[in-house]
Amino acid sequence: MRKLRRRLKATTTRTFGDENMSLDKKKCIPCSGEIPALNLQQIMPLMAQLSTQWNLVEEHHIEKEFKFDDFATALEFLNAAGEICEQENHHADFELSWGRVKVSIWTHKINGLAEADFILAAKIDKI
């Protein structure tokens, strides 16, 4: 029984929410590093639930560039996205420049993608 529990824990993606619930309605649960990164077959259905501007980079992370008319609006967006990261206890990497914010997301503890990364991306898209 103990081995089965370990094996199940290692293959389960941890999120809070019904499987049929849209990604932006789910809640990120912090990864303890005990799960493997998603493979391409697992990633593609999650990518299909995001806006088409998100790019998959080497099956390791997802990124999207948001464009704005000025620096102040880009900074306002960044602050709103940062607040979502704090609420979800899952943090993206951001690049800020005049009229532009680039968002990169992956789960650092597993050095790859987990469902929580797609949940965070979907929530950031709602800003």
PyMOL CGO cylinders between C-alpha atoms (Angstrom):
from pymol import cmd
from pymol.cgo import CYLINDER

trace = [
    CYLINDER, 0.00, 0.00, 0.00, 2.82, 2.40, 0.85, 0.3, 1, 1, 1, 1, 1, 1,
    CYLINDER, 2.82, 2.40, 0.85, 4.47, 1.87, -2.56, 0.3, 1, 1, 1, 1, 1, 1,
    CYLINDER, 4.47, 1.87, -2.56, 1.15, 2.45, -4.34, 0.3, 1, 1, 1, 1, 1, 1,
    CYLINDER, 1.15, 2.45, -4.34, 0.61, 5.69, -2.43, 0.3, 1, 1, 1, 1, 1, 1,
    CYLINDER, 0.61, 5.69, -2.43, 4.10, 6.91, -3.36, 0.3, 1, 1, 1, 1, 1, 1,
    CYLINDER, 4.10, 6.91, -3.36, 3.56, 6.00, -7.00, 0.3, 1, 1, 1, 1, 1, 1,
    CYLINDER, 3.56, 6.00, -7.00, 0.19, 7.78, -7.10, 0.3, 1, 1, 1, 1, 1, 1,
    CYLINDER, 0.19, 7.78, -7.10, 1.65, 10.86, -5.43, 0.3, 1, 1, 1, 1, 1, 1,
    CYLINDER, 1.65, 10.86, -5.43, 4.46, 10.99, -7.98, 0.3, 1, 1, 1, 1, 1, 1,
    CYLINDER, 4.46, 10.99, -7.98, 2.12, 10.92, -10.98, 0.3, 1, 1, 1, 1, 1, 1,
    CYLINDER, 2.12, 10.92, -10.98, -0.71, 13.13, -9.74, 0.3, 1, 1, 1, 1, 1, 1,
    CYLINDER, -0.71, 13.13, -9.74, -0.97, 16.76, -10.83, 0.3, 1, 1, 1, 1, 1, 1,
    CYLINDER, -0.97, 16.76, -10.83, -2.00, 18.75, -7.80, 0.3, 1, 1, 1, 1, 1, 1,
    CYLINDER, -2.00, 18.75, -7.80, -4.60, 21.46, -8.30, 0.3, 1, 1, 1, 1, 1, 1,
    CYLINDER, -4.60, 21.46, -8.30, -7.79, 22.43, -6.62, 0.3, 1, 1, 1, 1, 1, 1,
    CYLINDER, -7.79, 22.43, -6.62, -10.82, 22.23, -8.88, 0.3, 1, 1, 1, 1, 1, 1,
    CYLINDER, -10.82, 22.23, -8.88, -12.99, 19.93, -10.91, 0.3, 1, 1, 1, 1, 1, 1,
    CYLINDER, -12.99, 19.93, -10.91, -11.42, 18.42, -14.03, 0.3, 1, 1, 1, 1, 1, 1,
    CYLINDER, -11.42, 18.42, -14.03, -14.16, 20.04, -16.14, 0.3, 1, 1, 1, 1, 1, 1,
    CYLINDER, -14.16, 20.04, -16.14, -13.57, 23.47, -14.59, 0.3, 1, 1, 1, 1, 1, 1,
    CYLINDER, -13.57, 23.47, -14.59, -11.83, 26.07, -16.76, 0.3, 1, 1, 1, 1, 1, 1,
    CYLINDER, -11.83, 26.07, -16.76, -8.20, 26.72, -15.84, 0.3, 1, 1, 1, 1, 1, 1,
    CYLINDER, -8.20, 26.72, -15.84, -8.83, 30.28, -14.64, 0.3, 1, 1, 1, 1, 1, 1,
    CYLINDER, -8.83, 30.28, -14.64, -11.34, 28.97, -12.06, 0.3, 1, 1, 1, 1, 1, 1,
    CYLINDER, -11.34, 28.97, -12.06, -8.94, 26.43, -10.53, 0.3, 1, 1, 1, 1, 1, 1,
    CYLINDER, -8.94, 26.43, -10.53, -6.56, 27.16, -7.66, 0.3, 1, 1, 1, 1, 1, 1,
    CYLINDER, -6.56, 27.16, -7.66, -2.81, 26.54, -7.80, 0.3, 1, 1, 1, 1, 1, 1,
    CYLINDER, -2.81, 26.54, -7.80, -1.43, 24.23, -5.15, 0.3, 1, 1, 1, 1, 1, 1,
    CYLINDER, -1.43, 24.23, -5.15, 2.31, 24.64, -4.53, 0.3, 1, 1, 1, 1, 1, 1,
    CYLINDER, 2.31, 24.64, -4.53, 4.42, 21.82, -5.93, 0.3, 1, 1, 1, 1, 1, 1,
    CYLINDER, 4.42, 21.82, -5.93, 6.60, 19.96, -3.45, 0.3, 1, 1, 1, 1, 1, 1,
    CYLINDER, 6.60, 19.96, -3.45, 8.86, 18.72, -6.23, 0.3, 1, 1, 1, 1, 1, 1,
    CYLINDER, 8.86, 18.72, -6.23, 7.59, 15.15, -5.98, 0.3, 1, 1, 1, 1, 1, 1,
    CYLINDER, 7.59, 15.15, -5.98, 5.86, 15.08, -9.37, 0.3, 1, 1, 1, 1, 1, 1,
    CYLINDER, 5.86, 15.08, -9.37, 7.49, 14.77, -12.78, 0.3, 1, 1, 1, 1, 1, 1,
    CYLINDER, 7.49, 14.77, -12.78, 7.25, 17.60, -15.27, 0.3, 1, 1, 1, 1, 1, 1,
    CYLINDER, 7.25, 17.60, -15.27, 4.48, 17.21, -17.83, 0.3, 1, 1, 1, 1, 1, 1,
    CYLINDER, 4.48, 17.21, -17.83, 5.38, 15.64, -21.16, 0.3, 1, 1, 1, 1, 1, 1,
    CYLINDER, 5.38, 15.64, -21.16, 4.25, 16.97, -24.54, 0.3, 1, 1, 1, 1, 1, 1,
    CYLINDER, 4.25, 16.97, -24.54, 1.21, 14.68, -24.64, 0.3, 1, 1, 1, 1, 1, 1,
    CYLINDER, 1.21, 14.68, -24.64, 0.05, 16.15, -21.30, 0.3, 1, 1, 1, 1, 1, 1,
    CYLINDER, 0.05, 16.15, -21.30, 1.00, 19.74, -22.19, 0.3, 1, 1, 1, 1, 1, 1,
    CYLINDER, 1.00, 19.74, -22.19, -0.90, 20.08, -25.48, 0.3, 1, 1, 1, 1, 1, 1,
    CYLINDER, -0.90, 20.08, -25.48, -4.47, 19.79, -24.06, 0.3, 1, 1, 1, 1, 1, 1,
    CYLINDER, -4.47, 19.79, -24.06, -3.57, 22.45, -21.49, 0.3, 1, 1, 1, 1, 1, 1,
    CYLINDER, -3.57, 22.45, -21.49, -2.05, 24.71, -24.17, 0.3, 1, 1, 1, 1, 1, 1,
    CYLINDER, -2.05, 24.71, -24.17, -5.33, 24.42, -26.10, 0.3, 1, 1, 1, 1, 1, 1,
    CYLINDER, -5.33, 24.42, -26.10, -7.13, 26.00, -23.14, 0.3, 1, 1, 1, 1, 1, 1,
    CYLINDER, -7.13, 26.00, -23.14, -4.94, 29.14, -23.20, 0.3, 1, 1, 1, 1, 1, 1,
    CYLINDER, -4.94, 29.14, -23.20, -5.08, 32.05, -25.60, 0.3, 1, 1, 1, 1, 1, 1,
    CYLINDER, -5.08, 32.05, -25.60, -3.09, 31.36, -28.77, 0.3, 1, 1, 1, 1, 1, 1,
    CYLINDER, -3.09, 31.36, -28.77, -0.47, 33.98, -27.91, 0.3, 1, 1, 1, 1, 1, 1,
    CYLINDER, -0.47, 33.98, -27.91, 1.11, 31.71, -25.29, 0.3, 1, 1, 1, 1, 1, 1,
    CYLINDER, 1.11, 31.71, -25.29, 4.17, 29.93, -26.66, 0.3, 1, 1, 1, 1, 1, 1,
    CYLINDER, 4.17, 29.93, -26.66, 5.55, 26.60, -25.50, 0.3, 1, 1, 1, 1, 1, 1,
    CYLINDER, 5.55, 26.60, -25.50, 9.34, 26.77, -25.26, 0.3, 1, 1, 1, 1, 1, 1,
    CYLINDER, 9.34, 26.77, -25.26, 11.21, 23.45, -25.43, 0.3, 1, 1, 1, 1, 1, 1,
    CYLINDER, 11.21, 23.45, -25.43, 8.51, 21.67, -23.38, 0.3, 1, 1, 1, 1, 1, 1,
    CYLINDER, 8.51, 21.67, -23.38, 10.04, 23.52, -20.40, 0.3, 1, 1, 1, 1, 1, 1,
    CYLINDER, 10.04, 23.52, -20.40, 8.09, 26.76, -19.99, 0.3, 1, 1, 1, 1, 1, 1,
    CYLINDER, 8.09, 26.76, -19.99, 5.38, 28.90, -21.50, 0.3, 1, 1, 1, 1, 1, 1,
    CYLINDER, 5.38, 28.90, -21.50, 5.71, 32.56, -22.34, 0.3, 1, 1, 1, 1, 1, 1,
    CYLINDER, 5.71, 32.56, -22.34, 3.68, 35.41, -23.68, 0.3, 1, 1, 1, 1, 1, 1,
    CYLINDER, 3.68, 35.41, -23.68, 4.42, 39.02, -24.51, 0.3, 1, 1, 1, 1, 1, 1,
    CYLINDER, 4.42, 39.02, -24.51, 1.83, 41.65, -23.60, 0.3, 1, 1, 1, 1, 1, 1,
    CYLINDER, 1.83, 41.65, -23.60, 2.00, 45.02, -25.43, 0.3, 1, 1, 1, 1, 1, 1,
    CYLINDER, 2.00, 45.02, -25.43, 0.84, 48.39, -24.10, 0.3, 1, 1, 1, 1, 1, 1,
    CYLINDER, 0.84, 48.39, -24.10, 0.75, 52.01, -25.23, 0.3, 1, 1, 1, 1, 1, 1,
    CYLINDER, 0.75, 52.01, -25.23, 3.15, 53.25, -22.56, 0.3, 1, 1, 1, 1, 1, 1,
    CYLINDER, 3.15, 53.25, -22.56, 5.34, 52.31, -19.64, 0.3, 1, 1, 1, 1, 1, 1,
    CYLINDER, 5.34, 52.31, -19.64, 2.79, 53.19, -16.95, 0.3, 1, 1, 1, 1, 1, 1,
    CYLINDER, 2.79, 53.19, -16.95, 0.17, 50.81, -18.37, 0.3, 1, 1, 1, 1, 1, 1,
    CYLINDER, 0.17, 50.81, -18.37, 2.74, 48.02, -18.70, 0.3, 1, 1, 1, 1, 1, 1,
    CYLINDER, 2.74, 48.02, -18.70, 3.74, 48.56, -15.07, 0.3, 1, 1, 1, 1, 1, 1,
    CYLINDER, 3.74, 48.56, -15.07, 0.09, 48.54, -13.98, 0.3, 1, 1, 1, 1, 1, 1,
    CYLINDER, 0.09, 48.54, -13.98, -0.39, 45.20, -15.74, 0.3, 1, 1, 1, 1, 1, 1,
    CYLINDER, -0.39, 45.20, -15.74, 2.76, 43.82, -14.14, 0.3, 1, 1, 1, 1, 1, 1,
    CYLINDER, 2.76, 43.82, -14.14, 1.54, 44.81, -10.68, 0.3, 1, 1, 1, 1, 1, 1,
    CYLINDER, 1.54, 44.81, -10.68, -1.85, 43.16, -11.31, 0.3, 1, 1, 1, 1, 1, 1,
    CYLINDER, -1.85, 43.16, -11.31, -0.14, 39.98, -12.56, 0.3, 1, 1, 1, 1, 1, 1,
    CYLINDER, -0.14, 39.98, -12.56, 2.15, 40.03, -9.53, 0.3, 1, 1, 1, 1, 1, 1,
    CYLINDER, 2.15, 40.03, -9.53, -0.86, 40.22, -7.25, 0.3, 1, 1, 1, 1, 1, 1,
    CYLINDER, -0.86, 40.22, -7.25, -2.32, 37.11, -8.92, 0.3, 1, 1, 1, 1, 1, 1,
    CYLINDER, -2.32, 37.11, -8.92, 1.01, 35.34, -8.40, 0.3, 1, 1, 1, 1, 1, 1,
    CYLINDER, 1.01, 35.34, -8.40, 0.89, 36.21, -4.71, 0.3, 1, 1, 1, 1, 1, 1,
    CYLINDER, 0.89, 36.21, -4.71, -2.72, 35.03, -4.38, 0.3, 1, 1, 1, 1, 1, 1,
    CYLINDER, -2.72, 35.03, -4.38, -1.88, 31.74, -6.10, 0.3, 1, 1, 1, 1, 1, 1,
    CYLINDER, -1.88, 31.74, -6.10, 1.48, 31.33, -4.31, 0.3, 1, 1, 1, 1, 1, 1,
    CYLINDER, 1.48, 31.33, -4.31, 2.96, 30.54, -7.74, 0.3, 1, 1, 1, 1, 1, 1,
    CYLINDER, 2.96, 30.54, -7.74, 5.28, 33.06, -9.30, 0.3, 1, 1, 1, 1, 1, 1,
    CYLINDER, 5.28, 33.06, -9.30, 6.06, 33.89, -12.91, 0.3, 1, 1, 1, 1, 1, 1,
    CYLINDER, 6.06, 33.89, -12.91, 9.19, 35.51, -14.27, 0.3, 1, 1, 1, 1, 1, 1,
    CYLINDER, 9.19, 35.51, -14.27, 8.59, 38.95, -15.76, 0.3, 1, 1, 1, 1, 1, 1,
    CYLINDER, 8.59, 38.95, -15.76, 10.49, 41.24, -18.14, 0.3, 1, 1, 1, 1, 1, 1,
    CYLINDER, 10.49, 41.24, -18.14, 9.29, 44.85, -18.12, 0.3, 1, 1, 1, 1, 1, 1,
    CYLINDER, 9.29, 44.85, -18.12, 10.19, 47.48, -20.68, 0.3, 1, 1, 1, 1, 1, 1,
    CYLINDER, 10.19, 47.48, -20.68, 8.47, 50.46, -22.29, 0.3, 1, 1, 1, 1, 1, 1,
    CYLINDER, 8.47, 50.46, -22.29, 5.06, 49.26, -23.49, 0.3, 1, 1, 1, 1, 1, 1,
    CYLINDER, 5.06, 49.26, -23.49, 5.85, 45.58, -23.01, 0.3, 1, 1, 1, 1, 1, 1,
    CYLINDER, 5.85, 45.58, -23.01, 5.72, 42.83, -20.39, 0.3, 1, 1, 1, 1, 1, 1,
    CYLINDER, 5.72, 42.83, -20.39, 7.02, 39.36, -21.15, 0.3, 1, 1, 1, 1, 1, 1,
    CYLINDER, 7.02, 39.36, -21.15, 5.73, 36.60, -18.85, 0.3, 1, 1, 1, 1, 1, 1,
    CYLINDER, 5.73, 36.60, -18.85, 7.51, 33.25, -18.50, 0.3, 1, 1, 1, 1, 1, 1,
    CYLINDER, 7.51, 33.25, -18.50, 6.03, 30.49, -16.37, 0.3, 1, 1, 1, 1, 1, 1,
    CYLINDER, 6.03, 30.49, -16.37, 7.29, 27.10, -15.22, 0.3, 1, 1, 1, 1, 1, 1,
    CYLINDER, 7.29, 27.10, -15.22, 7.55, 25.18, -11.99, 0.3, 1, 1, 1, 1, 1, 1,
    CYLINDER, 7.55, 25.18, -11.99, 11.07, 25.68, -10.72, 0.3, 1, 1, 1, 1, 1, 1,
    CYLINDER, 11.07, 25.68, -10.72, 11.00, 22.74, -8.27, 0.3, 1, 1, 1, 1, 1, 1,
    CYLINDER, 11.00, 22.74, -8.27, 10.52, 20.26, -11.13, 0.3, 1, 1, 1, 1, 1, 1,
    CYLINDER, 10.52, 20.26, -11.13, 12.35, 22.35, -13.76, 0.3, 1, 1, 1, 1, 1, 1,
    CYLINDER, 12.35, 22.35, -13.76, 9.42, 22.00, -16.14, 0.3, 1, 1, 1, 1, 1, 1,
    CYLINDER, 9.42, 22.00, -16.14, 5.69, 22.44, -16.52, 0.3, 1, 1, 1, 1, 1, 1,
    CYLINDER, 5.69, 22.44, -16.52, 2.86, 21.43, -14.19, 0.3, 1, 1, 1, 1, 1, 1,
    CYLINDER, 2.86, 21.43, -14.19, -0.87, 22.10, -14.48, 0.3, 1, 1, 1, 1, 1, 1,
    CYLINDER, -0.87, 22.10, -14.48, -0.48, 24.99, -12.02, 0.3, 1, 1, 1, 1, 1, 1,
    CYLINDER, -0.48, 24.99, -12.02, 1.58, 26.86, -14.64, 0.3, 1, 1, 1, 1, 1, 1,
    CYLINDER, 1.58, 26.86, -14.64, -1.35, 26.79, -17.04, 0.3, 1, 1, 1, 1, 1, 1,
    CYLINDER, -1.35, 26.79, -17.04, -3.74, 27.85, -14.29, 0.3, 1, 1, 1, 1, 1, 1,
    CYLINDER, -3.74, 27.85, -14.29, -1.54, 30.87, -13.58, 0.3, 1, 1, 1, 1, 1, 1,
    CYLINDER, -1.54, 30.87, -13.58, -1.32, 31.74, -17.29, 0.3, 1, 1, 1, 1, 1, 1,
    CYLINDER, -1.32, 31.74, -17.29, -5.10, 31.57, -17.66, 0.3, 1, 1, 1, 1, 1, 1,
    CYLINDER, -5.10, 31.57, -17.66, -5.57, 33.86, -14.66, 0.3, 1, 1, 1, 1, 1, 1,
    CYLINDER, -5.57, 33.86, -14.66, -3.04, 36.38, -15.99, 0.3, 1, 1, 1, 1, 1, 1,
    CYLINDER, -3.04, 36.38, -15.99, -4.91, 36.38, -19.31, 0.3, 1, 1, 1, 1, 1, 1,
    CYLINDER, -4.91, 36.38, -19.31, -8.03, 37.56, -17.44, 0.3, 1, 1, 1, 1, 1, 1,
    CYLINDER, -8.03, 37.56, -17.44, -6.41, 40.89, -16.47, 0.3, 1, 1, 1, 1, 1, 1,
]
cmd.load_cgo(trace, "trace")
